[in-house]
Amino acid sequence: MTLAELLKQKADIDRQIASAQSESRAKAIADVRELMTLHGLTAVDIAQAPKRGPKPAADGTRKAVAAKYKDEQGNSWSGRGLKPKWLAAALAAGKTIDQFAV
């Protein structure tokens, strides 16, 4: 193939890509409009930010979570997040998590 033939082929492919993208976009818009009609939604409903749990306190502080597990040395864990090393070591040594429940 010559350079001119390759450039013509590239231009044809670019046009096909643009056409496919345009068709795909038009179908997506039609699908969204159909769903909005089906569920009685408006553009305002779509633009609103989704609710995501409680907002933090105005001063940026968080409430402390009560401990659910404690050991004799005073180590404690709320039960959230990764297990602390002291608890993982105790469990590996054969103790049960119920032994540390508060």
WOTABEL-V960495 format. One record per residue. RES is the residue in one small letter. PHI is phi in degrees with one decimal (999 if undefined). Layout:
res=RES phi=PHI
res=RES phi=PHI
//
This chain:
res=m phi=999
res=t phi=-90.0
res=l phi=-62.6
res=a phi=-63.7
res=e phi=-66.3
res=l phi=-65.4
res=l phi=-65.8
res=k phi=-64.9
res=q phi=-62.8
res=k phi=-63.2
res=a phi=-63.1
res=d phi=-64.3
res=i phi=-65.7
res=d phi=-60.4
res=r phi=-65.6
res=q phi=-64.5
res=i phi=-63.4
res=a phi=-61.5
res=s phi=-66.2
res=a phi=-64.5
res=q phi=-64.2
res=s phi=-63.7
res=e phi=-64.8
res=s phi=-62.9
res=r phi=-65.1
res=a phi=-63.7
res=k phi=-66.5
res=a phi=-62.6
res=i phi=-63.1
res=a phi=-63.2
res=d phi=-63.5
res=v phi=-64.6
res=r phi=-62.2
res=e phi=-63.2
res=l phi=-64.4
res=m phi=-61.6
res=t phi=-65.3
res=l phi=-59.9
res=h phi=-100.4
res=g phi=68.3
res=l phi=-95.0
res=t phi=-117.9
res=a phi=-62.8
res=v phi=-64.0
res=d phi=-60.4
res=i phi=-69.6
res=a phi=-73.9
res=q phi=-67.0
res=a phi=-71.4
res=p phi=-68.8
res=k phi=-77.7
res=r phi=-132.4
res=g phi=62.3
res=p phi=-70.5
res=k phi=-81.1
res=p phi=-67.9
res=a phi=-59.1
res=a phi=-59.3
res=d phi=-86.8
res=g phi=85.8
res=t phi=-86.8
res=r phi=-117.0
res=k phi=-77.0
res=a phi=-73.7
res=v phi=-96.3
res=a phi=-64.5
res=a phi=-72.0
res=k phi=-103.7
res=y phi=-135.5
res=k phi=-142.7
res=d phi=-116.7
res=e phi=-67.9
res=q phi=-82.5
res=g phi=94.3
res=n phi=-69.4
res=s phi=-140.1
res=w phi=-146.7
res=s phi=-79.7
res=g phi=93.0
res=r phi=-105.0
res=g phi=77.6
res=l phi=-68.7
res=k phi=-66.2
res=p phi=-70.6
res=k phi=-60.1
res=w phi=-62.6
res=l phi=-76.5
res=a phi=-61.1
res=a phi=-65.7
res=a phi=-66.8
res=l phi=-65.8
res=a phi=-66.8
res=a phi=-80.9
res=g phi=108.5
res=k phi=-78.6
res=t phi=-107.5
res=i phi=-65.6
res=d phi=-62.7
res=q phi=-67.5
res=f phi=-104.8
res=a phi=-62.8
res=v phi=-86.3
//
